Each structure stands twice: as structure tokens, then as C-alpha cells.
Amino acid sequence: MRPADQDRTIWNPYLQLGNVALGDSSARIDVVWHASPDASRWAVEYKEASDTVWKSASGPHFRLVDIRSVPTHRVYDVTITSLRPGRPFDYRLLRNGVSVFTGQAVAKNSERQNYRFVVFGDCGANTASQRKVAYQSYLAKPNFIVIPGDIVYEGGRISEYGSNFFSIYESAEASPEQGAPLLTSTTMIAAPGNHDTNEERDEGAPDVLAYFLYWIQPLNGPPLKPGGPNSPAPPDATNEFAFENGAGPAFPTMENFSFDWGNSHWLILDSNYYVNWNDPDLRKWVADDLKRANAKQWRFVAFHHPGFNSSREHFEDQWMRCLSDIFQREKVDIVFSGHVHNYQRSRPLNFQIDPADNSDNTSWKNIIANPVDGTFSLDTTFDGVSKTDPHGIIYVVSGAGGETLYNPEQQTEPESWQKFTSKFVSQIHSFTVVDIHGKSLALKQVSEDGSVLDQIRVTK
């Protein structure tokens, strides 16, 4: 689905949240595209179905990506502000006054509107299953998509975004074989995973950390400094200045942020090992952010490493349960994660952390080496059918978006699951679909072939 002017535009426009402020519930949306650094005059116009005349969006702004080993290009960004919530609109990209791409999308929903979102992580691996999940997600017609980390394999590089991400989620053809034009029609939101930032970085590769170059998301998280505590290491010294110039304030601030959509509040966190979530300042920021959202009907959290996980693979990587006390106190409804390449749904649970694992920031190295200890309280009466009011938080692992599945044998070995696990699907790739209707939530897990693998309802 490339524009006709392929030599000038590298990838089609894609939709992003933009740098929204805390508590901003407006229907604004950002249109982002990449292009060669020349004298072309770029513009974005838009109109709703009832409009007869195209309106001009202000801008664009751009950042220059001048990284060794990849073609120099600009990341352009335009914000459309005057949209009516939940209404479809057309937008088009013009170069020198000539339209080179036209897309269709739906504006952010208001507090009173119903909406649907999709969750899948561990996706950008350029596999047949990634394409099938993309296609089925497109058929679901979500209002937005959340990726809880490991957006692009193996090292979160600029070069990998082309082959493993844009080519599949901007496919001209919507099909199980090709993928779908999700990026051009649906707002995508992402948390960083270990393959996106630091842990799986290709040694010496100059084009790493593309997450901070290509995603335009809120910068309303806690203040962090490049190379400082709780942030990923910047690229090697020979490329550090060029990267930081291209990323601007997004690095490392965009690690953590929050946003509102409809009657829900979302908190997106960086769960990688270099972030010490026992740091008192970070814990206070999480608690304060969720407190500010106490008027929202639904509160969701998304990050990469699951706090509660039954897989043999990555079983030890459960340090994020150290925030469960805050989530419980601030009445979070569902926590979404990836990292483990399958689907798991917990029973509603409360977790009382042992004091030794939640004392101060000196014990973080021990916490990431050993699962956080504590006492569980499980709601065993909730079934999501007749008993739909959970007492506790539901933890969902949705990491079956495309990369090789983990522990397929465990799907038929319930004796290997932890007591908190209610559903475990590891033999087919899948994604999560959630429908919000006021005080009612319907969650289902859908396979790459479109079959329903799990479903529950939650009511308030």
C-alpha cells in the first residue's frame, strides 16, 4: 500500500496517540510518515463523512533520522485536533499540493461511547502467524491496538521495522498471507520490551532503539535522563549524538506514559530489568497517575514482563508483581503483558508482597533474579459467565502475536499451571479482543484462524 510517489515517501502514514497531556480525553490523533530529506512541501488534510471540503491540519513537524547504515530520512508528524469522538474520517497526505495517499480511520471515543481494543505482543518477527494475527485483528475492527512489548525482533532496529513491522501492518492487501493495513486505519500504542530496548540489542548495531524514533506517544511519564538510572543505555558512543538528536525528548521519557480512551485509563510501563520499580519516586508516580484516574470506569495497565505467569519459559521473570500492591489499592481491573509467547488468563487475584521484597531500592538485583514472594488471595467463584464481578485483578498474558510459541506442551498439562492460572493456550497464535460497553467488559481470545479460544465478561 505504498503511495504512488514511492521514491519520496518511505512508508505510508500511520496513526499514533501523539504527545497527549495527562487527562487529555480529546479526540485528537497524530498522522506520522517517513520521507526523504528534500525540499518537498508536505501537508495533511482531513474531513468527516458530512464534510464536503477538506480541512488542513497544522504542521508538519519533523525529526531527522541520520543514523549510520540506514538511509537518512525524516519522521514527519501532524496532529489533527478538531475531530468528533467516535466518528469516521478520511485523511490524505499531500506532497507539493498533490495527494499521494488517502486513508480512513475513526476518532477516539468519548466517555459515553462503546469501543473495542485489541492486544497482542511479541509480534514483529516476520512470520506467517504474525500475518494471520494481523489479518484477524483487522477483521475485528478495533478502535485501537496495544502491543505490550517486543514490537520488533530481534534487536528493535530501524532495518527490522521495515521487514518485520511496516511491511506487514501496512500491507496493501488484507489477507492471512500478507497481513493488513492496520497502521493506516487504527491507532497503535506500544510498550517497550526487552527486544526493543536493551536486553536483546545487537552488539555494535548503529540503528537500535527505533522505538524512540518511530513511535509518537505521550511524554507525560516520570522525568528520566539518557543513560541515567531507570533508562536503557543509549547506542554506542559513535552513534549516540545522532540517535539522541533524532529521538529528541522521547528518549528516554517515552518509556512510561498514560492516556485515556473513552471511559478507561491506561498506564504503559517499561518493565525491563534496568528500571527499578521499587524506586520510591517511580512507585509514587505510578500511584499518583492511577489516583488521578479514579473517576474512570476502567483502569488498565500494560507492560512486557508478566508479574504472574505459569510458563516454564521465563518463569523467573516475574519481578513486576512488585507493583501489585499499588494496582490493588488503586483498583486496576486488568493488567496486560507479553514476553511469554502464549496466552494466559489468571483468576482474579490479590497478592500480599513479603515486606523483604518491597522495602527499598537496594534489593532490586535480588528481585529480578528471583520471583517476588508473597501470599495469594484468589477469587475462585468468578467464572466470567454467571459470576462476573471479580474480587481482584485479572492478569492477562497476550504474547502470541507472531513469534515462536512457548511451552505448547503445557496447554494440556493443567497440573503444571500455577494455582492463579485459569486459562492457558500455547498451541496456536492468538490475540485479545476487549469490548467496553459502559460498566460491562467482554474479553475474548481469538486464534490466528479466527476461532474463539477463551471468553469472559466482567461487570461493575
Stockholm file with secondary structure:
# STOCKHOLM 1.0

chainA/1-460         MRPADQDRTIWNPYLQLGNVALGDSSARIDVVWHASPDASRWAVEYKEASDTVWKSASGPHFRLVDIRSVPTHRVYDVTITSLRPGRPFDYRLLRNGVSVFTGQAVAKNSERQNYRFVVFGDCGANTASQRKVAYQSYLAKPNFIVIPGDIVYEGGRISEYGSNFFSIYESAEASPEQGAPLLTSTTMIAAPGNHDTNEERDEGAPDVLAYFLYWIQPLNGPPLKPGGPNSPAPPDATNEFAFENGAGPAFPTMENFSFDWGNSHWLILDSNYYVNWNDPDLRKWVADDLKRANAKQWRFVAFHHPGFNSSREHFEDQWMRCLSDIFQREKVDIVFSGHVHNYQRSRPLNFQIDPADNSDNTSWKNIIANPVDGTFSLDTTFDGVSKTDPHGIIYVVSGAGGETLYNPEQQTEPESWQKFTSKFVSQIHSFTVVDIHGKSLALKQVSEDGSVLDQIRVTK
#=GR chainA/1-460 SS CCCSCTTTEEEEEEEECCSCCTTCCCCCEEEEEEECSSSCCEEEEEEETTCSSCEECCCCEEEEECCTTSCCEEEEEEEECCCCTTCEEEEEEEETTEEEEEEEEECCCCTTSCEEEEECCSCBSCCHHHHHHHHHHHHHCCSEEEEESCCBTTTCCHHHHIIIIIHHHTCSSCBTTTBCCHHHHSEEEEECCTTTSSTTCCTTCTTCCTHHHHCCCCCCSCCCCTTSTTSCCCSCHHHHHHHHHHHTTHHHHTTSEEEEETTEEEEECCCSTTSCTTCHHHHHHHHHHHHHTTTSSEEEEECSSCSSCCCSTTTTCCGGGGGHHHHHHTTCCEEEECSSSSEEEECSEEEEECGGGSSCGGGHHHHHHSCCCEEEEECCSCCSSSCCCCSSBEEEEECCSSSCCSCGGGGGCGGGSCTTEEEEECSSCEEEEEEEETTEEEEEEEETTSCEEEEEEEEC
#=GC SS_cons         CCCSCTTTEEEEEEEECCSCCTTCCCCCEEEEEEECSSSCCEEEEEEETTCSSCEECCCCEEEEECCTTSCCEEEEEEEECCCCTTCEEEEEEEETTEEEEEEEEECCCCTTSCEEEEECCSCBSCCHHHHHHHHHHHHHCCSEEEEESCCBTTTCCHHHHIIIIIHHHTCSSCBTTTBCCHHHHSEEEEECCTTTSSTTCCTTCTTCCTHHHHCCCCCCSCCCCTTSTTSCCCSCHHHHHHHHHHHTTHHHHTTSEEEEETTEEEEECCCSTTSCTTCHHHHHHHHHHHHHTTTSSEEEEECSSCSSCCCSTTTTCCGGGGGHHHHHHTTCCEEEECSSSSEEEECSEEEEECGGGSSCGGGHHHHHHSCCCEEEEECCSCCSSSCCCCSSBEEEEECCSSSCCSCGGGGGCGGGSCTTEEEEECSSCEEEEEEEETTEEEEEEEETTSCEEEEEEEEC
//
